[in-house]
Amino acid sequence: MSTEAAYKDFTGRLKLLISKHPDLITTTLSNIFTMRLIGNKTHGDLAEIAIAEFINQYMYDFRSIHVGKDLYRAKSKEEDIKVISEITKAEFPISLKAYGDGPLQLSTDKSSLMFSRLEQEKVQIKDASRVAAILAEPAFADFSDINVLPLIYDEKRQRCNILVFDYTRARHAVAEIQKQTAGNGRIHPVYRFLDATGAYICEVRYGGVSANALQRGLWTHTKNAITYFESVTGGWIDYSHNTVLVQLFSHALISSSAGHASALEKIKEDIAKIKSGEGLLQ
């Protein structure tokens, strides 16, 4: 089974689990986004740990490993979580993103390979065969080689939508590539990918040395390209802040490992009750 097929099977199983037991993901998302009460960026790193454990606890056909940051930096591909199918034994990486409802980075391109390749073309590429040939080149390998699991949140309404970008469908739908130069608040030029109707699909950002290397790469917009996403959660899920969790963290940070071990046993008992109540242990 290819990595793409394995990831599609995983997201299909995840969608089925959420549809049958929505309380599991609602509780998890509430806890994840409660972390924004601690810091604006805290939730992103903790989301990786939370989703990895969610898979281990509730998706019996899969197991997952949270990839440490040092290991992540040494890897050639973006990876926050490694997932292994217990049935097929297929392994595949997942890059987890926690972004607000709007611009979404699908992959980084620190070496600016995609942008540099597009700079060799004209400002506008409309020939379908030419577009297909460009996207088939090595510089665009990331177009379908990264499994991104985005937790898209709307903080004002306290809701989250787990949206998976359909790379394969998007790639085949690209009919035109347009360069948009700097201006109107834009510092660096971008290349926008449009479908046959002129609708936005995604874009390649930034190229020059003055651009932030972490901002380079393939981006899309969850509102403008919603037809190229599939919702794993079946739409928006309302979440609420769990202030007890903040108290737990604050106390845990000044307590001993013995106290942590005791608390962990109580939490494991609670998870077992959740599984039993959801019918997952039957």
C-alpha positions in Angstrom: 0.0 0.0 0.0 1.4 3.4 -1.0 1.9 6.1 1.6 -0.9 8.2 0.0 -3.3 5.2 0.1 -2.4 4.4 3.7 -3.0 8.0 4.8 -6.3 8.1 3.0 -7.3 4.8 4.7 -6.3 6.4 8.1 -8.3 9.6 7.6 -11.3 7.5 6.5 -11.1 5.5 9.7 -10.7 8.6 11.7 -13.8 10.2 10.1 -15.8 7.0 10.9 -14.7 7.0 14.5 -15.6 10.7 15.0 -19.0 10.2 13.4 -19.7 7.3 15.8 -18.2 8.9 18.9 -18.1 12.7 18.5 -17.6 13.3 22.2 -14.0 11.8 22.0 -12.8 14.4 19.6 -14.8 17.2 21.2 -13.1 16.6 24.5 -9.7 16.3 22.9 -10.1 19.5 20.9 -11.4 21.4 23.9 -8.3 20.4 25.9 -6.0 21.3 23.0 -7.4 24.8 22.4 -7.6 25.5 26.2 -3.8 25.6 25.8 -4.2 29.0 24.1 -5.1 30.4 27.5 -1.5 29.6 28.5 0.1 30.9 25.3 -0.9 31.8 21.7 1.4 29.1 20.3 1.3 26.5 23.1 -1.6 24.6 21.5 0.3 23.7 18.4 3.0 21.7 20.0 0.7 20.1 22.5 -1.8 19.2 19.7 0.9 16.9 18.2 1.1 15.0 21.5 -2.7 15.0 22.0 -3.5 13.6 18.5 -0.8 11.0 18.8 -2.3 9.8 22.0 -5.8 10.0 20.6 -4.7 7.6 17.9 -3.1 5.2 20.4 -6.1 5.2 22.8 -9.1 5.2 20.4 -8.0 3.9 17.0 -7.2 0.3 17.6 -6.1 -0.4 14.0 -3.3 2.1 14.3 -0.5 3.1 16.6 1.4 6.4 16.6 4.7 7.9 17.7 5.2 11.6 18.4 8.4 12.6 16.6 10.6 14.7 18.8 11.7 18.2 17.5 15.4 17.2 17.3 14.5 14.2 15.1 12.1 16.4 13.1 14.8 18.9 12.3 17.1 16.1 11.1 14.5 14.7 8.7 14.2 15.6 5.1 10.4 15.6 5.2 7.9 17.3 7.5 6.8 14.9 10.2 5.2 15.5 13.6 3.6 12.1 14.0 4.5 8.7 12.6 1.5 6.3 12.2 1.7 2.5 11.7 -1.3 0.4 10.6 -1.6 -2.7 12.8 -3.3 -4.4 9.9 -1.2 -3.7 6.8 2.0 -2.6 8.8 2.2 0.4 6.5 4.0 3.4 8.0 3.4 7.0 7.1 4.2 10.5 8.5 1.7 13.1 9.4 2.4 16.8 9.6 -0.1 18.3 12.1 -1.1 21.9 11.7 -3.2 24.0 14.1 -4.2 27.1 12.1 -6.9 29.7 12.2 -9.6 29.7 9.5 -7.8 31.2 6.6 -4.3 30.9 5.1 -2.8 27.4 5.7 0.8 26.3 5.0 0.7 22.8 3.3 4.5 22.4 3.1 7.7 24.4 3.6 10.2 25.0 0.8 13.2 26.5 2.6 15.4 26.1 -0.5 12.7 27.8 -2.6 12.8 25.1 -5.3 9.1 25.6 -6.3 9.3 29.3 -6.5 12.6 29.3 -8.4 11.2 26.8 -10.9 8.2 28.9 -11.6 10.3 32.0 -12.0 11.7 30.3 -15.2 8.2 30.5 -16.7 6.1 33.4 -17.9 3.9 35.4 -15.6 0.9 33.4 -16.7 0.8 29.7 -17.7 -2.5 28.6 -19.2 -1.5 25.6 -21.3 -2.8 22.5 -19.5 -0.1 20.2 -20.7 2.6 22.7 -19.7 1.0 23.0 -16.2 0.9 19.3 -15.8 4.6 19.0 -16.9 5.7 21.5 -14.4 3.8 19.9 -11.5 5.4 16.5 -12.4 8.9 17.9 -11.9 10.9 17.0 -8.7 10.6 20.5 -7.4 6.9 19.9 -6.9 7.2 16.4 -5.2 5.7 17.9 -2.0 2.5 18.6 -3.9 1.3 15.0 -3.1 4.1 13.7 -0.8 3.1 15.2 2.5 0.2 14.1 4.7 -1.1 17.2 6.4 -3.7 17.0 9.1 -4.9 20.5 9.8 -6.9 21.5 12.9 -8.6 24.6 11.6 -10.1 26.7 14.4 -12.3 29.7 14.7 -11.4 31.1 18.1 -14.1 33.8 18.2 -16.8 31.1 17.8 -14.8 28.4 19.7 -15.2 25.8 17.0 -12.8 23.5 15.1 -12.9 21.7 11.7 -10.3 19.0 10.9 -9.9 19.6 7.1 -7.7 17.4 4.9 -6.5 19.0 1.6 -7.1 16.7 -1.4 -3.7 17.0 -3.1 -4.5 14.5 -5.9 -7.7 16.2 -6.9 -6.1 19.7 -6.6 -3.2 18.7 -8.7 -5.4 17.4 -11.5 -7.6 20.4 -11.3 -4.9 23.0 -11.8 -5.5 24.6 -15.2 -3.6 27.9 -14.8 -0.7 29.4 -12.8 -0.6 33.2 -12.3 2.1 35.3 -10.8 0.9 38.0 -8.5 3.5 40.7 -7.8 4.1 42.6 -4.6 1.6 45.3 -3.8 -1.7 45.8 -2.1 -0.1 44.9 1.2 1.9 42.0 -0.3 5.7 42.3 0.3 6.7 39.3 -1.9 5.2 37.9 -5.1 3.3 34.6 -5.2 2.3 32.1 -7.8 -1.4 31.3 -7.6 -2.9 28.0 -8.9 -6.4 28.2 -10.4 -8.8 25.6 -11.7 -10.6 25.7 -15.1 -13.3 28.1 -13.7 -10.6 30.5 -12.4 -11.3 29.4 -8.8 -8.4 29.5 -6.3 -6.7 26.2 -5.3 -3.4 27.1 -3.7 -0.2 29.1 -4.1 3.5 29.0 -3.9 4.9 31.8 -1.7 8.1 33.8 -1.6 11.4 33.4 -3.3 14.0 36.1 -2.6 16.6 36.0 0.2 14.7 38.7 2.1 11.7 36.4 2.5 11.3 34.3 5.7 12.5 30.8 4.8 9.9 29.3 7.0 7.1 31.1 5.1 8.2 29.8 1.7 6.4 26.9 0.2 2.9 25.7 -0.7 0.0 27.5 0.8 -3.8 27.4 0.4 -6.7 29.2 2.0 -9.4 27.1 3.9 -12.1 29.6 3.0 -11.2 30.2 -0.6 -10.4 26.6 -1.5 -12.9 24.8 0.6 -14.0 22.6 -2.3 -10.6 21.0 -2.3 -10.9 19.9 1.4 -12.6 17.0 3.1 -13.8 17.5 6.6 -12.9 14.6 8.9 -15.1 16.0 11.6 -18.1 16.3 9.3 -18.0 20.1 9.6 -17.4 22.4 12.6 -17.2 21.0 16.1 -17.9 23.4 19.0 -15.3 23.2 21.8 -15.1 24.8 25.2 -12.2 25.8 27.5 -11.3 23.4 30.2 -9.9 25.7 33.0 -9.3 22.7 35.3 -6.7 21.6 32.8 -4.8 24.9 33.2 -4.8 24.4 37.0 -3.6 20.8 36.5 -0.6 22.0 34.4 0.3 24.8 36.9 0.3 22.4 39.8 2.1 19.7 37.8 4.9 22.0 37.0 5.8 22.5 40.7 5.1 18.9 41.9 7.3 15.9 41.9 7.4 12.9 39.5 5.8 10.8 42.2 2.8 13.1 42.2 2.8 13.0 38.4 2.8 9.1 38.5 -0.2 9.1 40.9 -2.1 11.6 38.7 -1.3 9.6 35.6 -2.9 6.5 37.1 -6.1 8.4 37.8 -6.1 9.8 34.3 -5.7 6.3 32.8 -8.6 5.1 34.9 -10.7 8.0 33.5 -9.7 7.1 29.9 -10.8 3.5 30.6 -14.2 4.8 31.8 -14.5 6.9 28.7 -13.7 3.9 26.4 -16.2 1.8 28.3 -18.9 4.4 28.2 -18.4 4.9 24.4 -18.5 1.1 23.9 -14.9 1.0 22.7 -14.0 -1.7 25.2 -16.9 -4.0 24.2 
